[in-house]
């Protein structure tokens, strides 16, 4: 009711629930560093996964970022290849029911 009193009919319209700020978000400079580091490691033929990127960030830039955060940002940037997931789906073999193994 307070929104209706304050804003009239416009106060009854649905509003976004999205937060106005994200104070714990990874800084854009760190995200750029992650993507650049991944590209550099890839061109050098080195491992360029989240664990390696986290190690390089910690030892060369003194920045601590979790592997999950790195993986999430790489996925968001479109730099993750799904070959392994597709291969696992292709070769999936369902497990037999434990009950069916004991009964004959």
N, CA, C and O atoms as CSV, one atom per row, in Angstrom:
chain,resi,resn,atom,element,x,y,z
A,1,UNK,N,N,0.815,-1.190,0.000
A,1,UNK,CA,C,0.000,0.000,0.000
A,1,UNK,C,C,0.863,1.260,0.000
A,1,UNK,O,O,0.482,2.276,-0.582
A,2,UNK,N,N,2.021,1.195,0.650
A,2,UNK,CA,C,2.868,2.386,0.725
A,2,UNK,C,C,3.341,2.799,-0.666
A,2,UNK,O,O,3.393,3.988,-0.983
A,3,UNK,N,N,3.684,1.815,-1.492
A,3,UNK,CA,C,4.114,2.142,-2.860
A,3,UNK,C,C,2.968,2.769,-3.651
A,3,UNK,O,O,3.199,3.681,-4.444
A,4,UNK,N,N,1.748,2.301,-3.452
A,4,UNK,CA,C,0.603,2.851,-4.165
A,4,UNK,C,C,0.339,4.295,-3.728
A,4,UNK,O,O,0.033,5.163,-4.545
A,5,UNK,N,N,0.467,4.532,-2.396
A,5,UNK,CA,C,0.269,5.898,-1.899
A,5,UNK,C,C,1.344,6.842,-2.417
A,5,UNK,O,O,1.073,7.993,-2.759
A,6,UNK,N,N,2.569,6.331,-2.468
A,6,UNK,CA,C,3.693,7.162,-2.889
A,6,UNK,C,C,3.724,7.367,-4.403
A,6,UNK,O,O,3.954,8.482,-4.871
A,7,UNK,N,N,3.490,6.274,-5.190
A,7,UNK,CA,C,3.677,6.330,-6.643
A,7,UNK,C,C,2.385,6.251,-7.443
A,7,UNK,O,O,2.430,6.365,-8.668
A,8,UNK,N,N,1.249,6.063,-6.809
A,8,UNK,CA,C,-0.018,5.940,-7.528
A,8,UNK,C,C,-0.095,4.613,-8.272
A,8,UNK,O,O,0.382,3.593,-7.775
A,9,UNK,N,N,-0.692,4.622,-9.455
A,9,UNK,CA,C,-0.849,3.398,-10.253
A,9,UNK,C,C,0.505,2.787,-10.625
A,9,UNK,O,O,0.623,1.564,-10.705
A,10,UNK,N,N,1.515,3.610,-10.850
A,10,UNK,CA,C,2.846,3.101,-11.213
A,10,UNK,C,C,3.443,2.264,-10.082
A,10,UNK,O,O,4.270,1.386,-10.331
A,11,UNK,N,N,3.034,2.529,-8.855
A,11,UNK,CA,C,3.534,1.765,-7.710
A,11,UNK,C,C,3.048,0.335,-7.684
A,11,UNK,O,O,3.621,-0.506,-6.991
A,12,UNK,N,N,1.992,0.049,-8.433
A,12,UNK,CA,C,1.452,-1.316,-8.477
A,12,UNK,C,C,2.124,-2.185,-9.536
A,12,UNK,O,O,1.929,-3.401,-9.549
A,13,UNK,N,N,2.908,-1.583,-10.417
A,13,UNK,CA,C,3.631,-2.333,-11.452
A,13,UNK,C,C,4.737,-3.166,-10.813
A,13,UNK,O,O,5.370,-2.725,-9.853
A,14,UNK,N,N,4.973,-4.376,-11.343
A,14,UNK,CA,C,6.061,-5.197,-10.795
A,14,UNK,C,C,7.416,-4.529,-11.009
A,14,UNK,O,O,7.670,-3.931,-12.055
A,15,UNK,N,N,8.275,-4.640,-10.006
A,15,UNK,CA,C,9.616,-4.063,-10.098
A,15,UNK,C,C,10.654,-5.184,-10.105
A,15,UNK,O,O,10.395,-6.304,-9.666
A,16,UNK,N,N,11.816,-4.850,-10.607
A,16,UNK,CA,C,12.904,-5.827,-10.651
A,16,UNK,C,C,13.358,-6.153,-9.238
A,16,UNK,O,O,13.403,-5.281,-8.370
A,17,UNK,N,N,13.696,-7.423,-9.015
A,17,UNK,CA,C,14.229,-7.854,-7.724
A,17,UNK,C,C,15.762,-7.926,-7.758
A,17,UNK,O,O,16.400,-8.297,-6.773
A,18,UNK,N,N,16.323,-7.570,-8.885
A,18,UNK,CA,C,17.775,-7.604,-9.042
A,18,UNK,C,C,18.424,-6.587,-8.108
A,18,UNK,O,O,17.956,-5.453,-8.006
A,19,UNK,N,N,19.497,-6.982,-7.428
A,19,UNK,CA,C,20.172,-6.027,-6.545
A,19,UNK,C,C,20.761,-4.860,-7.336
A,19,UNK,O,O,21.183,-5.020,-8.481
A,20,UNK,N,N,20.782,-3.700,-6.714
A,20,UNK,CA,C,21.333,-2.516,-7.377
A,20,UNK,C,C,22.853,-2.584,-7.476
A,20,UNK,O,O,23.440,-2.057,-8.421
A,21,UNK,N,N,23.485,-3.227,-6.511
A,21,UNK,CA,C,24.943,-3.382,-6.518
A,21,UNK,C,C,25.318,-4.815,-6.179
A,21,UNK,O,O,24.526,-5.560,-5.603
A,22,UNK,N,N,26.537,-5.189,-6.545
A,22,UNK,CA,C,27.099,-6.497,-6.188
A,22,UNK,C,C,28.480,-6.250,-5.591
A,22,UNK,O,O,29.483,-6.366,-6.296
A,23,UNK,N,N,28.550,-5.915,-4.319
A,23,UNK,CA,C,29.831,-5.536,-3.725
A,23,UNK,C,C,30.866,-6.663,-3.692
A,23,UNK,O,O,32.064,-6.394,-3.618
A,24,UNK,N,N,30.420,-7.915,-3.747
A,24,UNK,CA,C,31.357,-9.037,-3.703
A,24,UNK,C,C,31.703,-9.571,-5.084
A,24,UNK,O,O,32.368,-10.601,-5.194
A,25,UNK,N,N,31.272,-8.902,-6.125
A,25,UNK,CA,C,31.551,-9.352,-7.489
A,25,UNK,C,C,33.055,-9.269,-7.770
A,25,UNK,O,O,33.751,-8.407,-7.233
A,26,UNK,N,N,33.535,-10.164,-8.605
A,26,UNK,CA,C,34.937,-10.146,-9.007
A,26,UNK,C,C,35.193,-8.887,-9.836
A,26,UNK,O,O,34.452,-8.608,-10.779
A,27,UNK,N,N,36.239,-8.124,-9.492
A,27,UNK,CA,C,36.519,-6.890,-10.253
A,27,UNK,C,C,36.760,-7.193,-11.741
A,27,UNK,O,O,37.306,-8.239,-12.093
A,28,UNK,N,N,36.349,-6.272,-12.590
A,28,UNK,CA,C,36.517,-6.477,-14.023
A,28,UNK,C,C,37.989,-6.585,-14.403
A,28,UNK,O,O,38.331,-7.285,-15.357
A,29,UNK,N,N,38.858,-5.905,-13.674
A,29,UNK,CA,C,40.291,-6.012,-13.975
A,29,UNK,C,C,40.789,-7.430,-13.725
A,29,UNK,O,O,41.649,-7.923,-14.455
A,30,UNK,N,N,40.258,-8.088,-12.699
A,30,UNK,CA,C,40.647,-9.475,-12.409
A,30,UNK,C,C,40.094,-10.411,-13.472
A,30,UNK,O,O,40.775,-11.351,-13.882
A,31,UNK,N,N,38.877,-10.168,-13.922
A,31,UNK,CA,C,38.287,-11.003,-14.976
A,31,UNK,C,C,39.090,-10.863,-16.263
A,31,UNK,O,O,39.342,-11.854,-16.948
A,32,UNK,N,N,39.492,-9.644,-16.595
A,32,UNK,CA,C,40.328,-9.431,-17.780
A,32,UNK,C,C,41.663,-10.144,-17.638
A,32,UNK,O,O,42.170,-10.721,-18.599
A,33,UNK,N,N,42.233,-10.103,-16.435
A,33,UNK,CA,C,43.498,-10.782,-16.180
A,33,UNK,C,C,43.339,-12.295,-16.349
A,33,UNK,O,O,44.216,-12.955,-16.906
A,34,UNK,N,N,42.228,-12.837,-15.873
A,34,UNK,CA,C,41.956,-14.274,-16.002
A,34,UNK,C,C,41.859,-14.669,-17.476
A,34,UNK,O,O,42.473,-15.649,-17.898
A,35,UNK,N,N,41.096,-13.914,-18.254
A,35,UNK,CA,C,40.920,-14.260,-19.669
A,35,UNK,C,C,42.228,-14.092,-20.448
A,35,UNK,O,O,42.542,-14.908,-21.314
A,36,UNK,N,N,42.985,-13.044,-20.144
A,36,UNK,CA,C,44.275,-12.850,-20.820
A,36,UNK,C,C,45.272,-13.940,-20.443
A,36,UNK,O,O,46.016,-14.430,-21.293
A,37,UNK,N,N,45.284,-14.316,-19.169
A,37,UNK,CA,C,46.191,-15.363,-18.712
A,37,UNK,C,C,45.836,-16.691,-19.369
A,37,UNK,O,O,46.724,-17.443,-19.770
A,38,UNK,N,N,44.549,-16.981,-19.480
A,38,UNK,CA,C,44.139,-18.227,-20.145
A,38,UNK,C,C,44.593,-18.236,-21.600
A,38,UNK,O,O,45.093,-19.251,-22.087
A,39,UNK,N,N,44.425,-17.117,-22.296
A,39,UNK,CA,C,44.834,-17.038,-23.699
A,39,UNK,C,C,46.344,-17.207,-23.829
A,39,UNK,O,O,46.815,-17.919,-24.716
A,40,UNK,N,N,47.105,-16.555,-22.949
A,40,UNK,CA,C,48.570,-16.665,-23.003
A,40,UNK,C,C,49.039,-18.086,-22.726
A,40,UNK,O,O,49.920,-18.595,-23.419
A,41,UNK,N,N,48.457,-18.732,-21.717
A,41,UNK,CA,C,48.846,-20.112,-21.407
A,41,UNK,C,C,48.497,-21.048,-22.564
A,41,UNK,O,O,49.256,-21.960,-22.890
A,42,UNK,N,N,47.340,-20.808,-23.177
A,42,UNK,CA,C,46.912,-21.654,-24.293
A,42,UNK,C,C,47.862,-21.503,-25.481
A,42,UNK,O,O,48.241,-22.501,-26.094
A,43,UNK,N,N,48.248,-20.278,-25.814
A,43,UNK,CA,C,49.141,-20.071,-26.955
A,43,UNK,C,C,50.529,-20.653,-26.700
A,43,UNK,O,O,51.236,-21.014,-27.642
A,44,UNK,N,N,50.920,-20.744,-25.428
A,44,UNK,CA,C,52.211,-21.334,-25.086
A,44,UNK,C,C,52.141,-22.854,-25.031
A,44,UNK,O,O,53.164,-23.517,-24.859
A,45,UNK,N,N,50.941,-23.410,-25.177
A,45,UNK,CA,C,50.781,-24.860,-25.141
A,45,UNK,C,C,50.790,-25.413,-23.734
A,45,UNK,O,O,51.018,-26.607,-23.542
A,46,UNK,N,N,50.547,-24.575,-22.751
A,46,UNK,CA,C,50.541,-25.004,-21.354
A,46,UNK,C,C,49.115,-25.256,-20.882
A,46,UNK,O,O,48.146,-24.841,-21.518
A,47,UNK,N,N,49.011,-25.954,-19.739
A,47,UNK,CA,C,47.704,-26.176,-19.141
A,47,UNK,C,C,47.086,-24.821,-18.821
A,47,UNK,O,O,47.758,-23.946,-18.274
A,48,UNK,N,N,45.806,-24.639,-19.159
A,48,UNK,CA,C,45.163,-23.346,-18.955
A,48,UNK,C,C,43.829,-23.498,-18.241
A,48,UNK,O,O,42.868,-22.785,-18.528
A,49,UNK,N,N,43.788,-24.450,-17.296
A,49,UNK,CA,C,42.589,-24.676,-16.495
A,49,UNK,C,C,42.534,-23.758,-15.284
A,49,UNK,O,O,43.481,-23.015,-15.027
A,50,UNK,N,N,41.435,-23.802,-14.535
A,50,UNK,CA,C,41.255,-22.927,-13.380
A,50,UNK,C,C,42.337,-23.076,-12.305
A,50,UNK,O,O,42.733,-22.084,-11.694
A,51,UNK,N,N,42.820,-24.299,-12.066
A,51,UNK,CA,C,43.852,-24.498,-11.050
A,51,UNK,C,C,45.146,-23.803,-11.446
A,51,UNK,O,O,45.768,-23.139,-10.617
A,52,UNK,N,N,45.555,-23.944,-12.688
A,52,UNK,CA,C,46.776,-23.302,-13.177
A,52,UNK,C,C,46.630,-21.788,-13.179
A,52,UNK,O,O,47.557,-21.073,-12.799
A,53,UNK,N,N,45.477,-21.299,-13.604
A,53,UNK,CA,C,45.246,-19.857,-13.623
A,53,UNK,C,C,45.293,-19.310,-12.201
A,53,UNK,O,O,45.878,-18.252,-11.966
A,54,UNK,N,N,44.681,-20.019,-11.244
A,54,UNK,CA,C,44.709,-19.583,-9.843
A,54,UNK,C,C,46.146,-19.524,-9.330
A,54,UNK,O,O,46.511,-18.593,-8.612
A,55,UNK,N,N,46.955,-20.504,-9.694
A,55,UNK,CA,C,48.350,-20.523,-9.258
A,55,UNK,C,C,49.101,-19.308,-9.809
A,55,UNK,O,O,49.809,-18.626,-9.067
A,56,UNK,N,N,48.948,-19.040,-11.101
A,56,UNK,CA,C,49.628,-17.901,-11.724
A,56,UNK,C,C,49.155,-16.572,-11.123
A,56,UNK,O,O,49.960,-15.669,-10.893
A,57,UNK,N,N,47.848,-16.457,-10.872
A,57,UNK,CA,C,47.345,-15.224,-10.265
A,57,UNK,C,C,47.956,-15.002,-8.881
A,57,UNK,O,O,48.335,-13.885,-8.530
A,58,UNK,N,N,48.046,-16.077,-8.105
A,58,UNK,CA,C,48.591,-15.968,-6.746
A,58,UNK,C,C,50.084,-15.665,-6.765
A,58,UNK,O,O,50.542,-14.789,-6.032
A,59,UNK,N,N,50.843,-16.368,-7.581
A,59,UNK,CA,C,52.297,-16.243,-7.535
A,59,UNK,C,C,52.860,-15.076,-8.341
A,59,UNK,O,O,53.928,-14.560,-8.010
A,60,UNK,N,N,52.168,-14.657,-9.379
A,60,UNK,CA,C,52.700,-13.583,-10.215
A,60,UNK,C,C,51.998,-12.240,-9.995
A,60,UNK,O,O,52.588,-11.185,-10.230
A,61,UNK,N,N,50.735,-12.279,-9.543
A,61,UNK,CA,C,49.975,-11.043,-9.390
A,61,UNK,C,C,49.501,-10.798,-7.963
A,61,UNK,O,O,48.902,-9.764,-7.670
A,62,UNK,N,N,49.771,-11.758,-7.073
A,62,UNK,CA,C,49.363,-11.663,-5.668
A,62,UNK,C,C,47.846,-11.445,-5.538
A,62,UNK,O,O,47.389,-10.661,-4.706
A,63,UNK,N,N,47.080,-12.153,-6.376
A,63,UNK,CA,C,45.619,-12.103,-6.342
A,63,UNK,C,C,45.121,-13.510,-6.045
A,63,UNK,O,O,45.500,-14.466,-6.722
A,64,UNK,N,N,44.267,-13.632,-5.026
A,64,UNK,CA,C,43.711,-14.927,-4.667
A,64,UNK,C,C,42.266,-14.999,-5.144
A,64,UNK,O,O,41.412,-14.229,-4.705
A,65,UNK,N,N,42.011,-15.936,-6.049
A,65,UNK,CA,C,40.670,-16.174,-6.574
A,65,UNK,C,C,40.451,-17.682,-6.553
A,65,UNK,O,O,41.342,-18.446,-6.924
A,66,UNK,N,N,39.270,-18.110,-6.120
A,66,UNK,CA,C,39.009,-19.544,-6.061
A,66,UNK,C,C,38.905,-20.140,-7.460
A,66,UNK,O,O,38.599,-19.442,-8.428
A,67,UNK,N,N,39.164,-21.440,-7.548
A,67,UNK,CA,C,39.056,-22.131,-8.833
A,67,UNK,C,C,37.642,-22.084,-9.366
A,67,UNK,O,O,37.430,-21.974,-10.574
A,68,UNK,N,N,36.657,-22.168,-8.457
A,68,UNK,CA,C,35.252,-22.111,-8.882
A,68,UNK,C,C,34.924,-20.758,-9.498
A,68,UNK,O,O,34.202,-20.685,-10.493
A,69,UNK,N,N,35.447,-19.698,-8.915
A,69,UNK,CA,C,35.210,-18.353,-9.447
A,69,UNK,C,C,35.846,-18.216,-10.821
A,69,UNK,O,O,35.253,-17.637,-11.731
A,70,UNK,N,N,37.046,-18.746,-10.969
A,70,UNK,CA,C,37.728,-18.694,-12.268
A,70,UNK,C,C,36.928,-19.477,-13.306
A,70,UNK,O,O,36.706,-18.996,-14.417
A,71,UNK,N,N,36.497,-20.685,-12.941
A,71,UNK,CA,C,35.721,-21.515,-13.877
A,71,UNK,C,C,34.415,-20.825,-14.250
A,71,UNK,O,O,34.018,-20.847,-15.416
A,72,UNK,N,N,33.745,-20.216,-13.283
A,72,UNK,CA,C,32.487,-19.526,-13.549
A,72,UNK,C,C,32.687,-18.358,-14.510
A,72,UNK,O,O,31.876,-18.143,-15.411
A,73,UNK,N,N,33.769,-17.605,-14.314
A,73,UNK,CA,C,34.047,-16.470,-15.193
A,73,UNK,C,C,34.460,-16.924,-16.587
A,73,UNK,O,O,34.087,-16.292,-17.576
A,74,UNK,N,N,35.226,-18.011,-16.681
A,74,UNK,CA,C,35.603,-18.536,-17.995
A,74,UNK,C,C,34.365,-19.002,-18.752
A,74,UNK,O,O,34.250,-18.786,-19.959
A,75,UNK,N,N,33.442,-19.641,-18.040
A,75,UNK,CA,C,32.204,-20.094,-18.670
A,75,UNK,C,C,31.386,-18.889,-19.129
A,75,UNK,O,O,30.852,-18.882,-20.238
A,76,UNK,N,N,31.291,-17.880,-18.281
A,76,UNK,CA,C,30.528,-16.668,-18.622
A,76,UNK,C,C,31.118,-15.967,-19.841
A,76,UNK,O,O,30.389,-15.384,-20.643
A,77,UNK,N,N,32.444,-16.027,-19.977
A,77,UNK,CA,C,33.119,-15.390,-21.110
A,77,UNK,C,C,33.085,-16.255,-22.368
A,77,UNK,O,O,33.530,-15.818,-23.429
A,78,UNK,N,N,32.558,-17.487,-22.258
A,78,UNK,CA,C,32.458,-18.382,-23.411
A,78,UNK,C,C,33.764,-19.066,-23.761
A,78,UNK,O,O,33.975,-19.433,-24.917
A,79,UNK,N,N,34.653,-19.248,-22.777
A,79,UNK,CA,C,35.966,-19.839,-23.039
A,79,UNK,C,C,36.077,-21.298,-22.614
A,79,UNK,O,O,37.171,-21.862,-22.630
A,80,UNK,N,N,34.973,-21.911,-22.238
A,80,UNK,CA,C,34.995,-23.302,-21.785
A,80,UNK,C,C,34.495,-24.185,-22.912
A,80,UNK,O,O,33.440,-23.928,-23.492
A,81,UNK,N,N,35.259,-25.233,-23.222
A,81,UNK,CA,C,34.893,-26.182,-24.271
A,81,UNK,C,C,34.211,-27.372,-23.611
A,81,UNK,O,O,34.695,-27.893,-22.606
A,82,UNK,N,N,33.110,-27.792,-24.166
A,82,UNK,CA,C,32.320,-28.856,-23.567
A,82,UNK,C,C,32.653,-30.235,-24.116
A,82,UNK,O,O,31.820,-31.134,-24.007
A,83,UNK,N,N,33.812,-30.447,-24.694
A,83,UNK,CA,C,34.145,-31.739,-25.304
A,83,UNK,C,C,34.013,-32.886,-24.320
A,83,UNK,O,O,33.451,-33.928,-24.657
A,84,UNK,N,N,34.525,-32.708,-23.102
A,84,UNK,CA,C,34.495,-33.776,-22.110
A,84,UNK,C,C,33.057,-34.120,-21.743
A,84,UNK,O,O,32.716,-35.299,-21.646
A,85,UNK,N,N,32.216,-33.125,-21.539
A,85,UNK,CA,C,30.825,-33.368,-21.179
A,85,UNK,C,C,30.115,-34.101,-22.303
A,85,UNK,O,O,29.368,-35.044,-22.046
A,86,UNK,N,N,30.330,-33.691,-23.531
A,86,UNK,CA,C,29.701,-34.343,-24.672
A,86,UNK,C,C,30.182,-35.786,-24.780
A,86,UNK,O,O,29.381,-36.682,-25.045
A,87,UNK,N,N,31.487,-36.024,-24.578
A,87,UNK,CA,C,32.038,-37.371,-24.635
A,87,UNK,C,C,31.445,-38.237,-23.531
A,87,UNK,O,O,31.124,-39.401,-23.770
A,88,UNK,N,N,31.294,-37.691,-22.333
A,88,UNK,CA,C,30.707,-38.467,-21.247
A,88,UNK,C,C,29.255,-38.823,-21.545
A,88,UNK,O,O,28.815,-39.935,-21.251
A,89,UNK,N,N,28.513,-37.889,-22.125
A,89,UNK,CA,C,27.124,-38.169,-22.465
A,89,UNK,C,C,27.029,-39.231,-23.558
A,89,UNK,O,O,26.118,-40.059,-23.536
A,90,UNK,N,N,27.939,-39.216,-24.492
A,90,UNK,CA,C,27.929,-40.165,-25.601
A,90,UNK,C,C,28.245,-41.578,-25.114
A,90,UNK,O,O,27.664,-42.546,-25.604
A,91,UNK,N,N,29.168,-41.701,-24.146
A,91,UNK,CA,C,29.609,-43.005,-23.675
A,91,UNK,C,C,28.922,-43.440,-22.389
A,91,UNK,O,O,29.401,-44.351,-21.713
A,92,UNK,N,N,27.821,-42.812,-22.044
A,92,UNK,CA,C,27.141,-43.121,-20.792
A,92,UNK,C,C,26.530,-44.518,-20.831
A,92,UNK,O,O,25.812,-44.865,-21.769
A,93,UNK,N,N,26.818,-45.310,-19.811
A,93,UNK,CA,C,26.243,-46.632,-19.656
A,93,UNK,C,C,25.510,-46.665,-18.316
A,93,UNK,O,O,26.150,-46.553,-17.271
A,94,UNK,N,N,24.198,-46.815,-18.321
A,94,UNK,CA,C,23.481,-46.830,-17.046
A,94,UNK,C,C,23.885,-48.025,-16.199
A,94,UNK,O,O,24.129,-49.116,-16.715
A,95,UNK,N,N,23.951,-47.803,-14.886
A,95,UNK,CA,C,24.293,-48.889,-13.969
A,95,UNK,C,C,23.091,-49.790,-13.795
A,95,UNK,O,O,21.944,-49.342,-13.793
A,96,UNK,N,N,23.380,-51.071,-13.648
A,96,UNK,CA,C,22.291,-52.012,-13.422
A,96,UNK,C,C,21.808,-51.871,-12.000
A,96,UNK,O,O,22.573,-51.518,-11.103
A,97,UNK,N,N,20.575,-52.141,-11.804
A,97,UNK,CA,C,19.979,-52.101,-10.483
A,97,UNK,C,C,20.626,-53.168,-9.607
A,97,UNK,O,O,20.819,-54.295,-10.063
A,98,UNK,N,N,20.961,-52.846,-8.377
A,98,UNK,CA,C,21.605,-53.785,-7.469
A,98,UNK,C,C,20.707,-54.996,-7.238
A,98,UNK,O,O,21.202,-56.107,-7.045
A,99,UNK,N,N,19.406,-54.793,-7.258
A,99,UNK,CA,C,18.464,-55.884,-7.045
A,99,UNK,C,C,18.549,-56.890,-8.180
A,99,UNK,O,O,18.442,-58.092,-7.938
A,100,UNK,N,N,18.739,-56.432,-9.412
A,100,UNK,CA,C,18.773,-57.324,-10.553
A,100,UNK,C,C,20.037,-58.193,-10.558
A,100,UNK,O,O,20.051,-59.259,-11.173
A,101,UNK,N,N,21.097,-57.742,-9.875
A,101,UNK,CA,C,22.323,-58.541,-9.827
A,101,UNK,C,C,22.189,-59.740,-8.906
A,101,UNK,O,O,22.814,-60.777,-9.125
A,102,UNK,N,N,21.371,-59.589,-7.877
A,102,UNK,CA,C,21.269,-60.666,-6.897
A,102,UNK,C,C,20.202,-61.676,-7.284
A,102,UNK,O,O,20.266,-62.830,-6.859
A,103,UNK,N,N,19.233,-61.270,-8.074
A,103,UNK,CA,C,18.179,-62.190,-8.471
A,103,UNK,C,C,18.485,-62.826,-9.814
A,103,UNK,O,O,18.956,-62.159,-10.735
A,104,UNK,N,N,18.220,-64.102,-9.919
A,104,UNK,CA,C,18.410,-64.802,-11.190
A,104,UNK,C,C,17.229,-65.636,-11.533
A,104,UNK,O,O,17.219,-66.295,-12.572
